[in-house]
Amino acid sequence: MYKEISGNKTISTGLSRAFSSIVTGKSELAKEYNPYSIRIFLFFAVQLVLRILFVIMENKLLWSRKILIISDIFISVLLFLYCFWPFIQYPFTKT
């Protein structure tokens, strides 16, 4: 909608269409819609896998709850910064 009103693209333009393309296995098309789409999609996919693994690990008592929480925070923050860095950096760049 923003693009239609202002005529300008934003860094997130095309993410919804790109996510739809990724789910249907069209990664090249997803990159055309938004060059950061695969990176963002992977963040959510990895987070889902991590949640499942951490629940299994906690139920099997492989690790203590405190270690799991600290590990989850550390991994999630690093993954977030890596995947969303272009979006974090975008407001500070010249247009």
GISULTA-V798782 format. One line per field, one symbol per residue. ss: DSSP state (H for helix, E for strand, - for the rest). psi: psi as a letter, one per 40 degrees, with the letter a starting at -180 (. if undefined). burial: I if it has 9 or more other ideal C-beta (glycine too) atoms within 8 Angstrom, else O. A space follows every 50 residues. Layout:
# GISULTA-V798782
ss->???
psi->???
burial->???
This chain:
# GISULTA-V798782
ss->-HHHHH--------HHHHHHHHH---HHHHHHH---HHHHHHHHHHHHHH HHHHHHHHH-----HHHHHHHHHHHHHHHHHHHHHHHHHH-----
psi->ddddddeiiidehedddddddddeegdddddddheedddddddddddddd dddddddddefdiidddddddddddddddddddedddddddeii.
burial->OOIOOOOOOOOOIIIOIIIOIIOOOOIOIIIOIIOIIIIIIIIOOIIOOI OOOIOOIIOOOOIOOOOIOOIIOOIIOOIIIOIIOIIOOOOOOOO
